[in-house]
Amino acid sequence: MIQLYNVSKIYPGGIQALLDVTVHIDKGEFVFLMGPSGAGKSTLLRLLLREETPTRGQVLVGGRSLARLKPREVPLLRRSIGMVFQDFRLLEERTVYENVAFALEVLEYPREEVRRRVPALLEMVGLAERGRAFPRQLSGGEQQRVAIARAIANNPPIVLADEPTGNLDAKTAWEVMGLLDKINKRGATVVVATHNREI
């Protein structure tokens, strides 16, 4: 599902984010990328999204070399990957419902399909009653659950989460990890970058 072969990422000024990393993640696995801040965890996730390209080595997702993707093929790759960010990245002027619906609308899902999927997603993440709320009216944990619902809206086979519990209290962090576990049990390959050893 995900393979990295001798991948290095060196930024200008000789800053080494990754050095000769080889990783193989099978379909359906739940994997943690552990390490302190600056260890290269986020860089690895950006390589998988093709937001960055490696200095050396090869990155494959679903058997395809990301180096060989044409620019017009990158959006197709990203449709197969749900991304959960530490800072939520919700659209502040849209409701919870609209934030999740937006992920489907940009993929040109039919309106009736959006109307069917969004309530089911909000139910899954425990926010069925919060669809009309705006992000500013939610707790951090609720915002992260909206972000997860948005990331899995189109049932991507891969879900990446970059420090998804970094801004949350311990109880809420465990709830978020429980959601990611549920997503994994439904068949998605889940990769979580974290510095939290307890998680």
C-alpha positions in Angstrom: 0.0 0.0 0.0 2.8 2.5 1.0 6.4 1.9 0.3 9.5 4.2 0.8 12.9 3.0 -0.5 16.0 4.8 0.8 14.1 8.1 0.9 16.0 11.2 2.0 14.7 14.7 2.2 17.3 17.4 2.6 16.1 21.1 2.6 18.2 24.1 1.5 21.1 24.8 3.9 21.7 21.0 4.4 18.8 20.5 6.9 18.1 16.7 6.9 14.5 15.9 7.5 14.8 12.3 6.5 17.8 10.2 5.7 17.7 6.8 3.9 14.2 5.8 5.2 12.8 2.5 4.0 9.2 1.7 5.1 6.6 -0.8 4.0 3.0 -0.4 5.2 0.5 -3.0 4.2 -3.1 -2.5 3.3 -5.3 -2.2 6.4 -2.4 -1.6 8.9 -2.6 1.0 11.7 0.9 2.5 11.9 2.4 5.2 14.2 5.3 7.4 13.2 7.0 8.2 16.5 9.6 10.9 17.3 10.1 14.3 18.8 9.3 17.5 16.9 11.7 18.0 14.0 12.2 14.2 13.5 10.7 14.3 10.0 7.2 12.8 10.7 5.3 15.6 8.9 7.8 15.6 6.1 7.1 11.9 5.5 3.3 12.6 5.4 3.9 15.5 2.9 5.8 13.1 0.7 2.9 10.7 0.7 0.6 13.5 -0.3 3.1 14.6 -3.0 3.2 18.1 -1.4 7.0 17.4 -1.3 9.3 15.3 -3.4 12.2 13.4 -2.0 15.8 14.5 -2.5 16.7 10.8 -3.1 14.8 7.5 -3.1 11.4 6.3 -4.2 7.9 6.8 -2.7 5.1 4.4 -3.9 1.4 4.6 -2.9 -0.9 1.9 -4.1 2.0 0.5 -6.3 2.5 3.8 -8.2 5.7 5.8 -8.0 4.8 9.3 -7.0 7.8 10.6 -8.9 6.2 9.5 -12.1 2.9 11.2 -11.5 2.0 13.9 -13.9 0.9 17.2 -12.3 -2.7 16.5 -13.4 -2.6 13.1 -11.7 -1.7 14.5 -8.2 -5.3 15.5 -7.3 -6.4 12.0 -8.1 -3.8 10.6 -5.7 -5.0 13.0 -3.0 -8.6 11.8 -3.4 -7.4 8.4 -2.3 -5.9 9.9 0.9 -7.8 11.4 3.8 -5.7 14.0 5.8 -6.3 15.0 9.4 -4.3 18.0 10.6 -3.3 19.0 14.1 -4.8 22.5 13.6 -8.1 21.1 12.1 -8.1 23.5 9.0 -11.8 23.9 9.0 -13.6 26.6 7.0 -14.6 29.1 9.7 -17.5 30.7 7.7 -19.1 27.3 7.1 -21.1 25.1 9.4 -20.1 21.7 10.6 -22.4 20.1 8.0 -21.0 22.4 5.2 -17.4 21.7 6.1 -18.0 17.9 5.7 -20.2 18.4 2.6 -17.5 20.6 1.0 -15.1 17.6 0.8 -17.7 15.8 -1.3 -18.7 18.8 -3.4 -15.2 19.4 -4.6 -15.1 15.8 -5.8 -18.4 16.5 -7.6 -20.5 14.0 -5.7 -24.2 14.4 -6.6 -26.2 16.6 -4.2 -28.4 13.7 -3.1 -25.3 11.6 -2.3 -23.9 14.5 -0.2 -27.2 14.8 1.7 -27.1 11.1 2.4 -23.4 10.8 3.4 -22.9 13.9 5.6 -25.4 13.0 8.4 -24.0 9.4 8.5 -20.5 10.8 8.9 -21.5 13.2 11.6 -23.3 10.4 13.4 -20.2 8.2 13.2 -18.0 10.9 14.8 -20.6 11.7 17.5 -21.7 15.1 16.1 -25.1 14.4 14.7 -26.6 17.2 16.7 -23.9 19.8 15.8 -24.4 20.1 12.1 -25.6 23.7 12.2 -22.8 24.9 14.5 -19.8 26.9 13.3 -16.2 25.8 14.1 -15.8 28.7 16.6 -18.8 27.2 18.6 -17.0 23.9 19.0 -14.5 22.5 21.4 -11.1 21.4 20.1 -12.1 17.8 20.3 -15.3 18.5 18.4 -13.4 20.4 15.7 -11.0 17.5 15.3 -13.9 15.1 14.9 -15.3 17.4 12.1 -11.9 17.2 10.5 -11.9 13.4 10.7 -15.4 13.2 9.2 -14.2 15.5 6.3 -11.1 13.4 5.8 -13.0 10.1 5.4 -16.0 11.6 3.5 -15.2 9.8 0.3 -14.0 6.5 2.0 -10.3 6.9 1.1 -8.3 3.7 1.4 -5.5 5.7 3.3 -6.0 8.1 6.2 -3.0 10.2 7.4 -3.1 12.1 10.7 -0.4 14.6 11.6 -0.3 15.0 15.4 -4.2 14.6 15.6 -4.2 14.8 19.4 -1.5 17.6 19.8 -4.0 20.3 20.7 -6.4 18.1 22.8 -6.7 17.1 26.5 -6.0 13.5 27.4 -9.6 12.3 27.5 -10.5 13.9 24.1 -7.2 12.6 22.6 -8.3 9.0 23.5 -11.7 9.6 21.9 -10.0 10.8 18.7 -7.8 7.8 18.7 -10.8 5.6 19.1 -12.3 7.1 16.0 -9.2 6.5 14.0 -9.2 2.9 15.3 -12.8 2.5 14.1 -11.8 3.9 10.7 -9.0 1.4 10.5 -11.3 -1.5 11.5 -13.6 -0.4 8.5 -10.6 -1.2 6.2 -8.6 2.0 5.8 -4.8 2.0 6.2 -4.1 4.6 9.0 -0.8 6.4 9.6 -0.6 8.6 12.6 2.4 10.9 13.3 2.8 11.7 17.0 5.3 12.5 19.6 3.0 11.2 22.3 4.4 7.8 23.5 1.3 7.1 25.7 -1.0 7.3 22.6 
